[in-house]
Amino acid sequence: MPISYKTLFLLEADAFSLVEIKLLDVQSDDPAEVYFWFRFDKASHYLEHLEFVSMNREGAEQREFRQGRLQFTEASGTFVAEDGASSPVRVGATATLPPELDDAIQRYFIGA
């Protein structure tokens, strides 16, 4: 049975996508059980769960993960991986995710 979720943010780089989702069928006061950030490699279709550390909304949106840092505005931003590699990202539409990304998210939760 497919999971039900809402896409909150989608950011596109040439080689990967970053996406934040909110699970709609989970009733919990723990944000870590409801909200998830993922990095999706477009070539391999590998989906990596990003481990959330903190966020800031002063000026641009900022998120820190164990695997890197993300900063973005309404149109674009930058993801800096833990190894220091910096990638520009574009803010994408959240209404419908690419099918391969949705498939990877569904497989993640089926196997979790």
GUDOTOR-341782 format. One record per residue (C-alpha): residue number from 1; residue in three letters; x, y, z. Coordinates in Angstrom, 1 decimal, padded with zeros to 4 digits. Layout:
<nodes>
NUM,ALA,X,Y,Z
...
</nodes>
This chain:
<nodes>
1,MET,000.0,000.0,000.0
2,PRO,001.5,003.3,-001.0
3,ILE,002.4,005.8,001.7
4,SER,000.6,009.1,001.7
5,TYR,002.8,012.2,001.9
6,LYS,002.9,015.9,001.0
7,THR,006.0,017.4,-000.7
8,LEU,007.1,020.5,001.2
9,PHE,010.3,021.4,-000.8
10,LEU,011.9,020.1,-003.9
11,LEU,015.3,021.4,-005.0
12,GLU,017.0,020.2,-008.2
13,ALA,020.7,020.1,-009.0
14,ASP,022.1,018.6,-012.2
15,ALA,023.0,015.3,-010.5
16,PHE,020.6,015.0,-007.6
17,SER,017.3,016.2,-006.1
18,LEU,016.7,017.2,-002.5
19,VAL,013.2,016.8,-001.2
20,GLU,011.4,017.3,002.1
21,ILE,008.2,015.4,002.7
22,LYS,005.6,015.2,005.4
23,LEU,003.9,011.9,006.1
24,LEU,000.2,012.3,006.2
25,ASP,-000.8,009.1,007.9
26,VAL,001.5,009.4,010.9
27,GLN,000.1,010.8,014.1
28,SER,003.1,011.8,016.3
29,ASP,004.4,014.8,018.2
30,ASP,007.9,013.9,017.2
31,PRO,008.8,015.8,014.0
32,ALA,011.4,013.1,013.2
33,GLU,008.6,010.6,012.6
34,VAL,006.6,013.0,010.4
35,TYR,009.1,015.1,008.3
36,PHE,011.8,013.6,006.1
37,TRP,014.6,015.1,003.9
38,PHE,016.1,012.9,001.2
39,ARG,018.9,013.3,-001.4
40,PHE,018.1,011.4,-004.6
41,ASP,020.9,010.6,-007.1
42,LYS,019.4,010.9,-010.6
43,ALA,021.9,008.5,-012.2
44,SER,021.7,005.6,-009.8
45,HIS,018.3,006.3,-008.3
46,TYR,019.8,005.9,-004.9
47,LEU,017.8,007.6,-002.1
48,GLU,019.6,008.8,001.0
49,HIS,017.8,009.9,004.1
50,LEU,019.4,013.1,005.3
51,GLU,019.8,013.3,009.0
52,PHE,018.3,016.6,010.1
53,VAL,020.4,018.7,012.6
54,SER,018.9,022.2,012.6
55,MET,017.1,024.9,010.6
56,ASN,017.0,028.7,010.4
57,ARG,014.6,030.9,008.5
58,GLU,016.2,034.3,009.0
59,GLY,016.6,035.7,005.4
60,ALA,017.1,032.6,003.3
61,GLU,015.9,029.1,004.4
62,GLN,018.7,027.2,005.9
63,ARG,018.9,023.5,006.9
64,GLU,021.8,021.6,008.4
65,PHE,022.1,017.9,008.0
66,ARG,024.8,015.5,009.2
67,GLN,025.6,015.0,005.4
68,GLY,025.8,018.8,004.5
69,ARG,024.2,022.2,004.6
70,LEU,021.4,023.6,002.4
71,GLN,020.6,027.3,001.9
72,PHE,017.8,028.5,-000.4
73,THR,015.4,031.2,-001.4
74,GLU,012.1,031.0,-003.3
75,ALA,014.1,030.4,-006.6
76,SER,017.5,028.9,-006.0
77,GLY,020.1,027.9,-003.4
78,THR,023.2,025.9,-002.6
79,PHE,023.9,022.5,-001.1
80,VAL,027.3,022.0,000.4
81,ALA,028.0,018.3,001.1
82,GLU,030.0,017.2,004.1
83,ASP,033.0,016.7,001.9
84,GLY,032.9,020.4,001.0
85,ALA,031.5,020.0,-002.6
86,SER,029.1,022.8,-003.4
87,SER,026.2,022.4,-005.8
88,PRO,023.7,025.0,-007.0
89,VAL,020.1,024.0,-006.7
90,ARG,016.9,025.3,-008.3
91,VAL,013.6,025.3,-006.4
92,GLY,011.1,023.0,-008.2
93,ALA,007.4,022.6,-008.2
94,THR,006.1,020.4,-005.4
95,ALA,002.7,019.4,-006.8
96,THR,004.0,016.2,-008.5
97,LEU,007.4,014.6,-008.0
98,PRO,009.2,012.8,-010.9
99,PRO,008.0,009.2,-011.0
100,GLU,011.5,007.7,-010.2
101,LEU,011.8,009.9,-007.1
102,ASP,008.3,009.0,-005.9
103,ASP,009.1,005.3,-006.5
104,ALA,012.3,005.6,-004.5
105,ILE,010.4,007.2,-001.6
106,GLN,007.7,004.5,-001.6
107,ARG,010.4,001.8,-001.6
108,TYR,012.2,003.5,001.3
109,PHE,009.2,003.4,003.5
110,ILE,008.1,-000.1,002.5
111,GLY,011.6,-001.4,003.4
112,ALA,011.8,000.7,006.6
</nodes>
